[in-house]
């Protein structure tokens, strides 16, 4: 079954179909007598829609919504079955593992630099008062107390432990276990052969100048990821003076003048990071406007053209995009790299390994469902009458 991508232990708090169920509410389905409520289903679907909108542009079609509502309900039923099986086996999550799972979620609310691994101290420090306020507001938005939130993390970790026992341990590893601590291990013959076959297909698409990825083709998506990973890249910061293009002309002019004044301040020797923290309207202002590395095609055309043309250390004049006026500073540049099998074989083998685990998981869940009493109580194709 095609599975919907819901981010595990990430912000916003998406609990893979295990959000808090209201004590009193309309049931959409029952799994071995345990209800899935319409309220939790709609909450999950709203999160899925928000997630999809961040990855695509434009409105979502009725066909997409209809198809994904059915997929989401199936996934919630499956996840309920797996959690019930984990509880039946009396699986216990160690306290330290639970604390780390909770910390992983809370870290999404910390002011950390994007695309940079946090230090041990940054990772383990408690939330600041402001960060904790944001965290509690998100819990409130999703109708969760801290205790219920921790319970949901524990449920997820039980499912992960069951998956480890039932799925991962029974799928052969892609690398040879030669007992060494070497960072780069050799692939097993089975995975090496499969990875080479996949590489031939990927290489052809990667080198095709007219290549356009099909969003439903997994191999095409791998090609897109590799183009991003290996392509020419820029590490930049920016200061944004927000002013949408449809805003009143006088407000646009005021925004432009503000951006020019900021550029003058920078030309006078002001620290870019500190000015960004103080005056940028961008969501990354608290991180000094840090955008991390990005490749061509990831930013708006105007922004991309300027960022890739600036020298390292260069600061642009204000440039206009649909979001307003940006001042860009380039911190680093990375040249494009060639696609080589030896550089990607481990990634390809891991992809094949994940695919094998996915197939085994589907078989495992299908077996649980055959033995279960599952009742779907409403027709998702018809509008809810309350």
N, C-alpha and C positions, 0 to 999 in steps of 0.2 A: 504494500500500500504506500502511495506517496505520502510523505510526512511533512507537516507544516513546520517551518523553522521557528521555534520559540527559544529565546536566549536563556540558557541555564544560569542561575545565580547572577543576574545582571540587572542593570537599571534600564527601563523601569522594572519594578519587581514583578516578573512574570513567573508564576509558579507551575508552569506546565500542567495546567488544568486542575491544580489543587488549591486554588484560592478559597478563602473562607466561604462556606455555605451558610446562608441564612437559616436560622432555626425554623422560621415560618416563611415559606415561599413556594413557588410553583416548581415541581420536578420536571425536568426535561427527559430524564432517563433514570433507570435504576440498574445497579450492577450488584448482583447477589444481594438484593434488598437494600443496598446503600444508594442514596439519592445523589444525582447530579442536578443541581438547581439551575433554573433558567438564569437567575441573577449572576451566578459564577460563570456560566457559559457566556453571557453577554459581556461580562467584564473581561474575560479572556479574549473574546472576539474584538472588542474595542482596542485592546492592547495589540492584537495582531494587525488590525487596520492601521494603527499608528505606526507600527514597525514597518509595514509595507510602504506607507506613504513616505517614510524617510529614505527608502531605498529606490523609489521610483518617482517620477513626476506625473502630475495630472491626477484626475479623479479615478477611483477604482470602479470598474464596471459592475453591473448587476450580476453578470455571469460569474465574475471573479468572486463576488461576495457569496453567491449561492453555492458555488463549488467548495469554497473554503469553509463555509459554515458546516457543511457535511463532513469535511475532512477533520475539522476541529472537534466535532462531537465524537467522531470515531477515535480520535487520538485521546480525548479525555476519558473515554470508556476504557481504552487500552491501559492508560496510565493508572486508572483506578484498579484494574485487574492486577497489574504488576505490584502496586502498593499492597493490595490485599494479600497477594502471595508472599510478599516480604514479611508482612505481619504474621501470616500463618506459620512461616518458618521461624518466627520469633527472632528476626535479625535485630541486632543492637548496634547503634552508632556510638563509637567511643567518644567520650566527652571532648577530647582534644580535636577530633575531626569535626565535631559539631561546632565548636568554637571557631575553627578555621573557616567553615562554610559560612557562618554568620559574618565573620570578618570580611570575607570575599565580597559579600553583598554591600556591606557598609563602605568598603573602599571605593565603590562607585560614586560615593558622595564626597570624596576627598578632592581637594584642589591639587591634583597631580598632573605633571606634564604628560600630554598625549604621546602615545607610541614610545614611551620611555619606561623601562622597567623600574618600579620604585625601589628605593633602598629598603633594607630590612626594618630600619627604624620608621620609615614612612609607612610601610605596609602594616606594621604592628601598632602604631600609635592610635589612641582613641580618637573619635571624631571631635572636632572643635565644636563649640557651642552653636556656631552658625551651620556647620555641616550636619550636626545632629538634628537641628531644627528642620532642615530640608528632608532628612531621612524620616523623621516622625510625620512630617506633612504628607510624604508619599504613602506611608503606612495608613494614615487617616483617609487619604484619597481612595485607597483600595479596601477600606473597611476592615483593617487588621490591627489588633493590639500587638505589642512587642512579643507577648507570649505566644500568640497565634502565629506570628511571623516565624519565630524560632521553631515552632512545631512543624511548619511547612518545610523549613530547611531540613529538619530531621527526616521528614518523609522523603524528600528528594534524595538524601544521602542513603537512606535504606534502599531505595530503588537502585541507586548507583551500586551499592554493595551486592544486591541480588544480580544485577547485570554483570558485575565482575565475576561472580560465581558461576552464573548460568551461561554467559555469552563469551566474554573476553577470554576466560581461562580455557575455553574449548575451541578457540580459533587459533591456528598455528601462527607464531610470530613471524614477521617478515624478515627478521635479521637472525644470523647465526649466533648462537650462544656459545662462544669459544672460551668463556670464563675470564676474558680480559676486560680491562676498564677502558679500552680504547673508545674515543668519542665517536669515530666513524667506523661502524661495524659493517661487515659484508652481508649482502642479501642472501637468503636461501635460494637455491636454484629455481624453485617454483615461482617465487616472487620476482626474481631477476628476469625470468622469461616473460612474465606477465607485464612487468614494468617496461621492458624494452618494446613490447608490442604496443603498449599505450603511448610510449614516447614517439614512435614513428608517426602515429596519427596526430599527436600534438604538434610535433615539429613542422609537419606540413602546413597546419593551420597557422602556427606562430609566424612562419615566414611568408605567409600569403598577405600581400599588401592590401588586398581587397576583403580580407576576413572581417565578417560581422558575426558576433556571437548570437547564437540562438539561446534565449534565456531558459529553455526547457531541456537543453542538451548539456549534460554534465561535463563532457569533454571540452565543450566550448567554454564553459565556466572556468575550467582549469587553465585553459589558454589565457583567458582574461586575467586571472590571478597572476600567472607567470609574466604577462606583459607588464602588469603593475609592479611586480617584484623586481623585474630585471630592466625595466625601462629607465630612461633618463629621469632623474628625480631632483627635486629642489626641497630643501628644508627652509621654511620661511616663517616669519611672524608678520602679523598685520594689526593695524589699528583701524577700526571701523567707526565711521560717523554714520549712523543709521539714517537712511532717507529713501524709502521705496520710490520707484520711478513714477508711481501714480499719485505721489504726494503733491500738495500745492506748490506752485513755482517758487513762491517767496520762501517756503520752508526748505526747498531744495537748495536755493541760493544761500540760505543761512547755514545749512549743513556744509556746503562747499567752502564757505568762508571759515567755518570752524576747522575743517580739515586743513586748509591752507595755513591757518594759525598754528596748528599742531606741527605741521611740517617745518615751519619757521623755527619753532621751539627746538625741534630735533636738529636742524641745521646749526643751531646755536650751541649744540653739545649736550642737550638733554638725553638722559638714558632712555632708549627705546622701550625696554621692558617696563620700567617704572611708569612711563607715560601711558603705555598700553593699559597697565593695571588701573590707572587713575581715570583715563579718558576714553578708552575704547568701548563701543556699544556691542562688540562681538561677544558670543558666549564663552570664548576662551580668554577674556580679559584678565581674569584672576591668575592665569598662567602666563601673563605677559604677551598674550596674543599668539602663542605658539601653535602652529598648524602641523608640526612634524614634517615628515617627508611626504611629498605627493608627486605623482607622475602626470604626464599629459593626459587630458581628458577627464581629470577629476575635479577641476575647478571651472568656473565660468570662463569663457574665452578671453575676456578683457583682463581678468586677473591672471590667468595662465600666461598670456603673452608677455605681460610685464614681469612676472616672477622669473620666467625662464630667460629673459633678456638682461636682467640685472646681474652685475658681478657679485661675488661673495662679499658681504659687508655693505653692499649698496642699499640705499633707501630711495624709494620711488616718490615722485610727486603724487598728489591725490589722484586716484583713478576711479572712474564711475562704473558701477555694476548695478544690477537690479536691486541690490540690498542697500546701496548708498555709496559712500566714498571711502576708499581704502588707501592706507599708506603701507607699503610692503617693505620689509627688510629681509634680505636673503642671508641666511646663516651658513648654509653648506650647499654644495652641489655634488651630485653623484652621476657619473657617466653610465650610459646604457651598457648592459652586459650581454654577451652571447648566450644563447640557450645551449647547454651541454648536458648530455645524459648523466654524467657523473655528478653534476651539481644538483640534479633534481630527482635522481633515482630513488632516494630515500623518501622524498615527499610522495612520489608516485606509488611506491610500495605501501606506504602508510594509507594512501587513499584506497588502494585495493583491499588492504586489511580492514579498513573501516566499512567498506562495502560488504565484505564477507560477514562482519559482525552485524551489520544492519539486516542482512538476509536471515541470519540465525535468530536475531531478535524478533523479526516478523514471524518466523516459524514458532518461536516460543510463545508469543502473544496469541497467535492463532490457536495454539493448543489450549491455552488458558481459556480462550473465549468459547471454544467448543464445550468445555466442561461447565461454563458459567451460565447463570440465569440473567440474561441481559434484556431489558425491556426499554425500547425507545417510545416515549409517551406522547410526543407531538410531531407534527409534520413540519420540518424546517422549510419546506417549499411554500407553506401558507403563512401569511402574516399572523402574528400572535394577537388573539382577541382579548388577552388578559384573562 
